[in-house]
Amino acid sequence: MRAAIRTGLLGTTIAFTKDQPHPLPDTAELKPNEILIKVKSAAINPVDYKLPRFIGGKGVGFDVSGVVERVCPTTDFSVGDNVFGRVGISSGSLADYAVVSTDRVAKKPEWLSFDEAAAIGVAYLTGVHAFKLGSVKEGSSVLVIGASGGCGLAGIQLAVAMKANVVGICSGKNFDFVRGESGIDQMENINLELVDYTDDKAMSEFKEKNVGKFDCIYDTATGSGHGENYVSSMAKLLKDVTGEYVQINGGIATLMRYFTGTMKPQQNFFFTSDADNQTDLVEITRLLKSTGVKPHIDLLKPFDAESVAEGFEHLKGRRTKGKIVFNME
């Protein structure tokens, strides 16, 4: 079957193949609570090219949507169900077929296309899990750093739908895009403020005026690969004691502090949880429907060798607004 796989000495090179073995040969049995999906669409995230093969396995991609082809006896899913969510590590969603644990997927709502549903996955699950960690609720003050990227825009949409008061940091040239995709027009008495990180004066004034304001700072930019570090300058904007800083990328130093339990008080380094993704996926679609927004697809590509190379090159350029999706048809 067709698939994107990790190759090379370190297993960090992404390649396209037509000869990947089927994940579930006809003679094989599914494990309890597993289903086989014929993949319709798959989306990619920076983690897909950052993970080496010894951690991420040979298969590439987490975000998926498709149609159930085989089921185990203990599942509530049926053959023919349209589903979306994320595959487990090492499985790979960029393939014609994928075996998925049933707690990582949910039934696809009719109002989302397969391409749109595939764009939810990691970005929106990371956002909803981060906001749980930050105890975000109606009326909370939320700062999203990196507001126009895949995870950042998802965070803006979710926070607005949760009726939080939201501030986003991104380039001024992306203000109209973020406002248009936020869902803010459907909400009453909810504000969305945007700050241009390229404007030194605006950033300085923002930081001076907002010390101790935010319940949750959701940082999708720090540690993303080009030397960004907002933690030291933005942590002071948290409410004393109760505020939570949630960072989703980091270098070696951050990873060491995370795994040794030496992160500073109120600062969190966050990996998307595998626990009960199904419930969270249902909640995500409920929130998106409440404001009438959908995941923004920046680039929609067919699934072939040239498109896979172009898609990852675009993603590595770090100017992606929303998500990059491959349509497997």
N, C-alpha and C positions, 0 to 999 in steps of 0.2 A: 504494500500500500504506500501512498505518498505520506511523507512526514518530514518535519524539520528536526534535525538531530544535532547534538553537540559532538564535535570532532576536534582533531588537533592534539598536540602533545599535552596541553593543560585541559583540554576538553572545554575550551571557551569559544571555539569557532562554530558558528551556526551554519549548517549546510542543509540543502534540500536533497531528498532521495525519493525514488519511486520503489525502492526495494526493502522498505522496513517491514519486518514480520508483523502479521496481524496480532494485536494484543490478546486475542482470545481465539485460538484455533478451534475448529469444529469439535474436536474431541475433548477440549478443556471445559471445566466447570467453573462457573462464577463462585466466588466466596460469598458467605452470608452478607447480605446488605450491599451487594455490588450489582451494577447494571452495565450493559454494553451500549454505548451511544454511537450512532452514525453522526459524525460531526458535521454540522451545517456551517458554523462560523466559529472563529477563534480570534482572540485579541492578544496583544503582547504588552508587556510591561518591562521597565528597565531591569528588573530582577532576572528576566529571562536570559539576558546576555551577560549579566554579572556573575551568575552562579556557575561555578566550574562543574564538570561532569561528576567528580567524586562526591559532590553534594547534591546536585540537581538531577543526576541520572542522565541518560542518553536523550530522553524525550524533552521537547522544548514546549513551553507554554502552560499556563494555568487556566486562563479564561476560556469558557466554552459554552456553546449552545448546540443543540442537536435533537435527534429523535431516538428514542429507546428502541433497540433492536433485540436485546435479550435481557431477561431478568432472572434473579435468583428467587427461590420459592418464598423467601421471607420479606419481600419488599411490597410497599404499597403502590409502586409504579407498575405500569403496564406497557407492553409492547405497543409502540405507536405514540406514546406520550411525548410531547415537546417539552424539553427541559433546558435549564441553563444553570450556570454556577462556575465551579472551579474543580479541576482535577487535582489529585494528590501529587506531591513531589515525586519526580522520576517518571510519571506517567506520560505527560506531554499532550497538550490539547491541539497542537498544530500537526494533525494527522487525520486520516480519513475515519479512523475509529479510535475510541478511547474507553477504557474500563474505569468507572467512577464509583466511589462510595456514595451511597444514597443520602448520607447526611451532608454531602457537599453540593447537592443540586436541589432545585425546586422546579415545579411545573412552570413553564413559561406563560406569562399572561398574553392574551391575544393582542393587546394593544402595543406590544413590543415585537418588532421583527427579530429574526434570528441574529442579524448583525447587531442590532441595538442590545439585545439580551446578552450577547457574548461580551459586550463592552462593560458590563457591570462587574463581574468577577472580583479580582484583587483590589481594584481602586475603591470600589464602593464598600466592600467588606472591611477593608482597612479603615475607611472613614467611620463606619458605624461602630466598629470595635474601639477605635480611638476615642470616639465621643462617649462611649460607655465608660471607658477608663477616666475620661475627664468629667463624668457626671453631667453631661450637657442635657438640658431640658428647656422647655419654653421659658424665654426671658433670660437665658444664660448669655453671657458675653463671650463670643468666640472669635479668635484671630486665626485666619488660615494663611500660612506663608507658602507661596508658590501657587497662587489661586487659579492660574490658567492651565496648569498641567493636568495630567490624567487624574492623579489622586487629589490635587488641590481643587479642581473644578468639582469633582465628586463631593469633596468636603463642603464646598460652598453650597451646592444643591441640597445636601442632606441637612446641613445646619439651618438653612433657610426654611426647609420643610418642617424642621423640628421647632420652628418659631423662635429660634435664638436670634440675638442681635449680632450681626456678622460684620467683620472687617476682613478684607482680603488684601494681600500684598502681591503685586505682580507688576509687569511693565505697563506704563501708561498706554502704550499702543494696544494693549489687550483689554482695556477697561470696557469698551462697548461689547466685546465678545463675552466677557464674564457676566456683565449685567444681563445681556440677552439670554444667556444660558442658565441663569441662577434660579429662575422661578419667582423672583422677588415681586414681579408684577401681579402675581396671583395672591399675594399675602397682604393683609391689612396690619398696620402698626408695626411692621418689621422693617428695619433699616439695613441696607447693605452699603458700607463705605469701602472705597478702594484707595490704596496708597501705592504710589509709583516708586518702586525701589531704585529706579535710575535717577530719581530727583533727590539729591542729598539733602537739600533744605527741607523738603516735604517729609522725608524720613526722620530727620532730626527733630522737627517739630512734633511729629506724631509720637515719637518715643518720649519726648519731654512731657507731653500732655496726657499720656495714658499709663503712667506708672501705677501699678496696683489695680488695673481695671478688669482684666480678663479672667474668666473662670477656666477657660481652656485655650491654650495655644497649640494649634495643630500645624506642625512644621514638616512640610513635604519637600523642602528645598535643601536644608543643611545636610551635608555629607552625600549629596547626589552625584558627585563626581568632578566638579570643577572648582573646588575649594570654598564653596559657600559655607558660612557658619553664622547663623543668626542666634544661636543659643545664648551666648554671653551678653549680647546687647538686648535681647528680647525677654529674657527670663524675668527681668525686673517689672515687666508689664503684668505679671500674674498677680492675682489677689493673694495677699499674705496668707499662708497656711493652707487655704482651701484650693487655690488655683493649681492646675495641672498642665505641665508642658509635655506634649506628646510628639516625639521625634521618630520618623519612620526610616531614616537613612543614617548611616554613620560609618566612620572609618575604624581602623584597628583600635584606637584609644577608646572610642565609644563602645565598641563590642567588648573590650576587656572589662570596662566598668560595668557593663550590663551583666556579663556572665559571672563576674565576681561579686555582684551585689553591692557595688560601690557608687551607683548613680547618686547624684545630689538629691536632697529632698525636693519634692514637687517636680522632678524631671524624670521622664519615662522614655525608654527606647522600646519600640513596639514592633513585634512581628505579628502579621495577621494570624489569627487563631483558626485552627481547623474545627474547633468545637462548635457544633450545632449551626453550621453555616446555613442549613435549610431554613430555620426560623429567621435568621438575619436576612436572607435573600428575600423572603416574603415581606419582611418589614421594609426593606429597601424599596421594593416596587410599590408598596403602599405609600411611602413617603414621596416618591417621585410622582406618582399619579395624583397626589393631593395638590401638587403645584403645576401639574401639566408639563413637566420637563422630562426629557429623555437623555441618556448618555450622548455626548457629542462625539461623532466619528470624524476625526481629522483626515483620515486616509483609509479608503476601502479598496482592498487589492484582491485579485484572484490568487489562488494558491498554486504557485509554480516557483521555479528556482529564481527567476529574475525578480519576481515580486517579493519573495522572502528577503532577498538581499537588499532590495530597495526599502522595504519596510523597516528593517533593523537599522539601516543607514540613517533613515529619517528619525527613528527613535533615538539613536545615539547623538544626533545633532541637538537634542534637548530644546527643540523649538516646537514640539508637538503640543497642539491645543486639543485636549480631550484624548481620544483613543485611536489606535491603529488596529484595524480589523481585517482579517482575511476571510473572504467568502469561499467556502470549499467547493461550491457547485461549479 
